[in-house]
C-alpha cells in the first residue's frame, strides 16, 4: 500500500474508494500486506492521465 501511495501521490482512503467503486482491482492479500498486479497498477495510473 505504501508503495502504491508513493507512486500515485494519493491517500489510502482514495485508493480504497477506487477499489470499492471498481476503478482499481482488488489486491491480493499476503498476510497483512496488499499486493496488486503490476498491470492493474499501470492501468489505474494511466486512467489519471486521461
Contact map, one row per residue, 1 for C-alpha under 8 A:
11111000000100000000000000000000111000000000000000
11111100000000000000000000000000000000000000000000
11111110000000000000000000000000000000000000000000
11111111000000000000000000000000000000001000000000
11111111111100100000000000000000000000000000000000
01111111110000000000000000000000000000000000000000
00111111100000000000000000000000000000000000000000
00011111110000000000000000000000000000000000100000
00001111111000000000000000000000000000000000000000
00001101111101100000000000000000000000000000000000
00001000111111100000000000000000000000000000000000
10001000011111110000000000000000000000000000000000
00000000001111111000000000000000000000000000000000
00000000011111111100000000000000000000000000000000
00001000011111111110000100000000000000000000000000
00000000000111111111000000000000000000000000000000
00000000000011111111100000000000000000000000000000
00000000000001111111111100000000000000000000000000
00000000000000111111111111000000000000000000000000
00000000000000011111111000000000000000000000000000
00000000000000001111111100000000000000000000000000
00000000000000000111111110000000000000000000000000
00000000000000000111111110000000000000000001000000
00000000000000100110111111000000000000011001000000
00000000000000000010011111100000000100010000000000
00000000000000000010000111110000000100000000000000
00000000000000000000000011111000011110000000000000
00000000000000000000000001111100011100000000000000
00000000000000000000000000111111111000000000000000
00000000000000000000000000011111111000000000000000
00000000000000000000000000001111100000000000000000
00000000000000000000000000001111110000000000000000
10000000000000000000000000001111111000000000000000
10000000000000000000000000111101111100000000000000
10000000000000000000000000111100111110000000000000
00000000000000000000000011110000011111011000000000
00000000000000000000000000100000001111111000000000
00000000000000000000000000000000000111111100000000
00000000000000000000000000000000000011111110000000
00000000000000000000000110000000000111111111000000
00010000000000000000000100000000000111111111100000
00000000000000000000000000000000000001111111110000
00000000000000000000000000000000000000111111111000
00000000000000000000001100000000000000011111111100
00000001000000000000000000000000000000001111111110
00000000000000000000000000000000000000000111111111
00000000000000000000000000000000000000000011111111
00000000000000000000000000000000000000000001111111
00000000000000000000000000000000000000000000111111
00000000000000000000000000000000000000000000011111
